[in-house]
Amino acid sequence: MDPVPPLRLKQISFYLLLVALGVLILFKLSAFIPAFLGAVTFYVIMRRSMMNMVYKRKMKKSLSATILIVVSVLVVLVPLWVFTTLVGHKITDVVKHSNQVLAVIQHFSDTMKARYGLEILSVNNIDKAGNMITTMLPNILGATFNTLTSVLLMYFMLYFMLTQCKEMEAALIKYIPLKDENVIWLGKDLQELTFNNAIGVPLIAFAQGFVALTGYLIFGVPDALFWFVLTVFGSMLPIIGAAAAYVPLSILLLAQGPAWKGIAVLIYGLAVVGLTDNVFRFALQKKLGDVHPLITIFGVVLGINLFGFIGLIFGPILISLFVLLVRIYVNEFGSKQTKR
């Protein structure tokens, strides 16, 4: 066996040192990963506007970055804070009175079984649902991203990304150990998947929410605004979608009466709200691109476990980025180049 050349040995040792320090830094700063991902997401969305303001309108970089950050706070964070606060208070009440809520559902299930012989929910399933409400929902809403420290750190990083975008991108192109064509490929696809998840998913969710809200108001649903917010959040979930809101609502209305409200809400949700999802998703896919359903499903599971509720956005981005990096690796180092 030939001995390892000294220069190669030094290179491997230095590489291992870099990896060890990187893992250590990442582990110690893991709580701030959502802030970093948020900064990158906003940067990708704001980059074109920043370039137009600085190089076409000749505005100062600091002023342009400040304006974009203020707009993002007003358009994104303030509504998100209002929604999470509203849902948080309601969920807190549900958790405190979960026994009463489950008792109503149990009564409805018993009534349906006595009249029609249909056992909608068993006692065990209702108990499991109660445990899930008590444990899962507060954890989802208690996302790390929503803490004040993470938000401030996100905007701190975003400000320097925007004001030093040219220098940052030039450094990335210089130091990323990939061919220029693969770096361009990475940037283009990263922008596409970021727009699809950070803009496309919320837009479809809000569209379904407003359509559902119209039906809730028509049928006189109590706390219609709360169910609207819950529908928006539920619409971001894969497979289940807005049904995570209007199906439980219809069951509660059936249990509390009058029964026609519950039936009307369920039919409206399945027919109208579900159709809205298909129409808007088809329209946005042409402009923002498409993400495979499996990536969305596994991404949501991963994102919620890592980051809480905001992981609905970041989870699919991470898995899509991983798949993209695998393709780039094959194109960079494989014997045959991958067709894009």
Contacts in CASP RR format, 6 or more apart in sequence:
PFRMAT RR
TARGET T0000
AUTHOR 0000-0000-0000
METHOD contacts of the structure
MODEL  1
MDPVPPLRLKQISFYLLLVALGVLILFKLSAFIPAFLGAVTFYVIMRRSM
MNMVYKRKMKKSLSATILIVVSVLVVLVPLWVFTTLVGHKITDVVKHSNQ
VLAVIQHFSDTMKARYGLEILSVNNIDKAGNMITTMLPNILGATFNTLTS
VLLMYFMLYFMLTQCKEMEAALIKYIPLKDENVIWLGKDLQELTFNNAIG
VPLIAFAQGFVALTGYLIFGVPDALFWFVLTVFGSMLPIIGAAAAYVPLS
ILLLAQGPAWKGIAVLIYGLAVVGLTDNVFRFALQKKLGDVHPLITIFGV
VLGINLFGFIGLIFGPILISLFVLLVRIYVNEFGSKQTKR
4 12 0 8 1.000
26 33 0 8 1.000
31 144 0 8 1.000
31 150 0 8 1.000
32 150 0 8 1.000
32 153 0 8 1.000
33 306 0 8 1.000
33 307 0 8 1.000
34 143 0 8 1.000
34 144 0 8 1.000
34 145 0 8 1.000
34 150 0 8 1.000
34 154 0 8 1.000
34 307 0 8 1.000
34 310 0 8 1.000
34 311 0 8 1.000
34 314 0 8 1.000
35 145 0 8 1.000
35 150 0 8 1.000
35 151 0 8 1.000
35 153 0 8 1.000
35 154 0 8 1.000
35 157 0 8 1.000
36 154 0 8 1.000
36 157 0 8 1.000
37 307 0 8 1.000
37 314 0 8 1.000
37 317 0 8 1.000
37 318 0 8 1.000
38 145 0 8 1.000
38 154 0 8 1.000
38 158 0 8 1.000
38 314 0 8 1.000
39 154 0 8 1.000
39 155 0 8 1.000
39 157 0 8 1.000
39 158 0 8 1.000
39 161 0 8 1.000
40 161 0 8 1.000
40 194 0 8 1.000
41 194 0 8 1.000
41 198 0 8 1.000
41 313 0 8 1.000
41 314 0 8 1.000
41 317 0 8 1.000
42 72 0 8 1.000
42 154 0 8 1.000
42 158 0 8 1.000
43 158 0 8 1.000
43 161 0 8 1.000
43 162 0 8 1.000
43 165 0 8 1.000
44 190 0 8 1.000
44 191 0 8 1.000
44 194 0 8 1.000
44 195 0 8 1.000
44 198 0 8 1.000
45 194 0 8 1.000
45 195 0 8 1.000
45 198 0 8 1.000
45 199 0 8 1.000
46 68 0 8 1.000
46 72 0 8 1.000
46 158 0 8 1.000
46 162 0 8 1.000
47 162 0 8 1.000
47 165 0 8 1.000
49 68 0 8 1.000
50 64 0 8 1.000
50 65 0 8 1.000
50 68 0 8 1.000
50 162 0 8 1.000
50 165 0 8 1.000
51 165 0 8 1.000
53 59 0 8 1.000
53 64 0 8 1.000
53 67 0 8 1.000
53 68 0 8 1.000
54 60 0 8 1.000
54 61 0 8 1.000
54 64 0 8 1.000
61 162 0 8 1.000
61 163 0 8 1.000
62 163 0 8 1.000
64 162 0 8 1.000
65 158 0 8 1.000
65 159 0 8 1.000
65 162 0 8 1.000
65 163 0 8 1.000
66 159 0 8 1.000
68 162 0 8 1.000
69 155 0 8 1.000
69 158 0 8 1.000
69 159 0 8 1.000
69 162 0 8 1.000
73 155 0 8 1.000
77 151 0 8 1.000
81 146 0 8 1.000
83 229 0 8 1.000
83 232 0 8 1.000
83 233 0 8 1.000
84 141 0 8 1.000
84 146 0 8 1.000
84 309 0 8 1.000
86 225 0 8 1.000
86 226 0 8 1.000
86 229 0 8 1.000
87 141 0 8 1.000
87 226 0 8 1.000
87 229 0 8 1.000
87 230 0 8 1.000
87 233 0 8 1.000
88 141 0 8 1.000
90 223 0 8 1.000
90 226 0 8 1.000
91 137 0 8 1.000
91 138 0 8 1.000
91 141 0 8 1.000
92 138 0 8 1.000
94 101 0 8 1.000
94 133 0 8 1.000
94 137 0 8 1.000
95 133 0 8 1.000
95 134 0 8 1.000
95 137 0 8 1.000
95 138 0 8 1.000
98 130 0 8 1.000
98 133 0 8 1.000
98 134 0 8 1.000
101 252 0 8 1.000
102 126 0 8 1.000
102 129 0 8 1.000
102 130 0 8 1.000
104 252 0 8 1.000
104 255 0 8 1.000
104 256 0 8 1.000
105 121 0 8 1.000
105 126 0 8 1.000
105 129 0 8 1.000
105 251 0 8 1.000
105 252 0 8 1.000
105 255 0 8 1.000
106 121 0 8 1.000
106 123 0 8 1.000
106 126 0 8 1.000
107 255 0 8 1.000
108 120 0 8 1.000
108 251 0 8 1.000
108 254 0 8 1.000
108 255 0 8 1.000
109 119 0 8 1.000
109 120 0 8 1.000
109 121 0 8 1.000
109 126 0 8 1.000
111 255 0 8 1.000
112 118 0 8 1.000
112 119 0 8 1.000
112 120 0 8 1.000
113 119 0 8 1.000
113 120 0 8 1.000
121 129 0 8 1.000
139 308 0 8 1.000
140 304 0 8 1.000
140 308 0 8 1.000
140 309 0 8 1.000
141 309 0 8 1.000
142 308 0 8 1.000
142 309 0 8 1.000
143 307 0 8 1.000
143 308 0 8 1.000
143 309 0 8 1.000
143 310 0 8 1.000
143 311 0 8 1.000
144 150 0 8 1.000
144 307 0 8 1.000
144 308 0 8 1.000
145 151 0 8 1.000
145 154 0 8 1.000
145 307 0 8 1.000
145 308 0 8 1.000
145 309 0 8 1.000
145 310 0 8 1.000
145 311 0 8 1.000
146 309 0 8 1.000
146 310 0 8 1.000
161 168 0 8 1.000
172 183 0 8 1.000
173 180 0 8 1.000
173 183 0 8 1.000
176 183 0 8 1.000
176 186 0 8 1.000
178 186 0 8 1.000
178 328 0 8 1.000
178 332 0 8 1.000
179 332 0 8 1.000
182 328 0 8 1.000
182 331 0 8 1.000
182 332 0 8 1.000
185 328 0 8 1.000
185 331 0 8 1.000
185 340 0 8 1.000
186 324 0 8 1.000
186 325 0 8 1.000
186 328 0 8 1.000
189 324 0 8 1.000
190 321 0 8 1.000
190 324 0 8 1.000
192 288 0 8 1.000
192 289 0 8 1.000
193 291 0 8 1.000
193 316 0 8 1.000
193 317 0 8 1.000
193 320 0 8 1.000
193 321 0 8 1.000
193 324 0 8 1.000
194 317 0 8 1.000
195 288 0 8 1.000
196 288 0 8 1.000
196 289 0 8 1.000
196 290 0 8 1.000
196 291 0 8 1.000
197 291 0 8 1.000
197 313 0 8 1.000
197 314 0 8 1.000
197 316 0 8 1.000
197 317 0 8 1.000
197 320 0 8 1.000
198 313 0 8 1.000
198 317 0 8 1.000
199 288 0 8 1.000
200 284 0 8 1.000
200 288 0 8 1.000
201 236 0 8 1.000
201 312 0 8 1.000
201 313 0 8 1.000
202 236 0 8 1.000
202 313 0 8 1.000
203 280 0 8 1.000
203 284 0 8 1.000
204 235 0 8 1.000
204 277 0 8 1.000
204 280 0 8 1.000
204 281 0 8 1.000
204 284 0 8 1.000
205 232 0 8 1.000
205 233 0 8 1.000
205 234 0 8 1.000
205 235 0 8 1.000
205 236 0 8 1.000
206 232 0 8 1.000
207 276 0 8 1.000
207 280 0 8 1.000
208 231 0 8 1.000
208 232 0 8 1.000
208 235 0 8 1.000
208 242 0 8 1.000
208 273 0 8 1.000
208 274 0 8 1.000
208 276 0 8 1.000
208 277 0 8 1.000
208 280 0 8 1.000
209 228 0 8 1.000
209 231 0 8 1.000
209 232 0 8 1.000
209 235 0 8 1.000
209 242 0 8 1.000
209 273 0 8 1.000
210 228 0 8 1.000
211 272 0 8 1.000
211 273 0 8 1.000
211 276 0 8 1.000
212 227 0 8 1.000
212 228 0 8 1.000
212 231 0 8 1.000
212 242 0 8 1.000
212 245 0 8 1.000
212 246 0 8 1.000
212 268 0 8 1.000
212 269 0 8 1.000
212 273 0 8 1.000
213 224 0 8 1.000
213 225 0 8 1.000
213 227 0 8 1.000
213 228 0 8 1.000
213 231 0 8 1.000
215 221 0 8 1.000
215 265 0 8 1.000
215 268 0 8 1.000
215 272 0 8 1.000
216 224 0 8 1.000
216 227 0 8 1.000
216 228 0 8 1.000
216 249 0 8 1.000
216 265 0 8 1.000
217 224 0 8 1.000
219 261 0 8 1.000
219 262 0 8 1.000
219 264 0 8 1.000
219 265 0 8 1.000
219 268 0 8 1.000
220 261 0 8 1.000
221 227 0 8 1.000
221 249 0 8 1.000
221 253 0 8 1.000
221 261 0 8 1.000
221 265 0 8 1.000
227 245 0 8 1.000
227 246 0 8 1.000
227 249 0 8 1.000
230 244 0 8 1.000
230 245 0 8 1.000
231 242 0 8 1.000
231 245 0 8 1.000
231 246 0 8 1.000
231 273 0 8 1.000
233 245 0 8 1.000
233 309 0 8 1.000
234 240 0 8 1.000
234 241 0 8 1.000
234 242 0 8 1.000
234 244 0 8 1.000
234 245 0 8 1.000
235 241 0 8 1.000
235 242 0 8 1.000
235 277 0 8 1.000
236 300 0 8 1.000
236 312 0 8 1.000
236 313 0 8 1.000
237 244 0 8 1.000
237 300 0 8 1.000
237 312 0 8 1.000
238 293 0 8 1.000
238 296 0 8 1.000
238 297 0 8 1.000
238 300 0 8 1.000
239 293 0 8 1.000
239 297 0 8 1.000
241 277 0 8 1.000
242 269 0 8 1.000
242 273 0 8 1.000
242 274 0 8 1.000
242 277 0 8 1.000
243 269 0 8 1.000
243 270 0 8 1.000
246 265 0 8 1.000
246 266 0 8 1.000
246 268 0 8 1.000
246 269 0 8 1.000
246 273 0 8 1.000
247 266 0 8 1.000
249 262 0 8 1.000
249 265 0 8 1.000
250 262 0 8 1.000
250 263 0 8 1.000
250 265 0 8 1.000
250 266 0 8 1.000
251 262 0 8 1.000
253 259 0 8 1.000
253 261 0 8 1.000
253 262 0 8 1.000
253 265 0 8 1.000
254 262 0 8 1.000
254 263 0 8 1.000
291 316 0 8 1.000
291 320 0 8 1.000
295 316 0 8 1.000
295 319 0 8 1.000
295 320 0 8 1.000
295 323 0 8 1.000
296 316 0 8 1.000
298 319 0 8 1.000
299 315 0 8 1.000
299 316 0 8 1.000
299 318 0 8 1.000
299 319 0 8 1.000
300 311 0 8 1.000
300 312 0 8 1.000
300 315 0 8 1.000
300 316 0 8 1.000
302 311 0 8 1.000
302 315 0 8 1.000
302 318 0 8 1.000
302 319 0 8 1.000
303 311 0 8 1.000
303 312 0 8 1.000
303 314 0 8 1.000
303 315 0 8 1.000
303 318 0 8 1.000
304 311 0 8 1.000
304 312 0 8 1.000
306 314 0 8 1.000
306 315 0 8 1.000
307 314 0 8 1.000
307 315 0 8 1.000
327 338 0 8 1.000
327 340 0 8 1.000
330 338 0 8 1.000
331 337 0 8 1.000
331 338 0 8 1.000
331 340 0 8 1.000
END
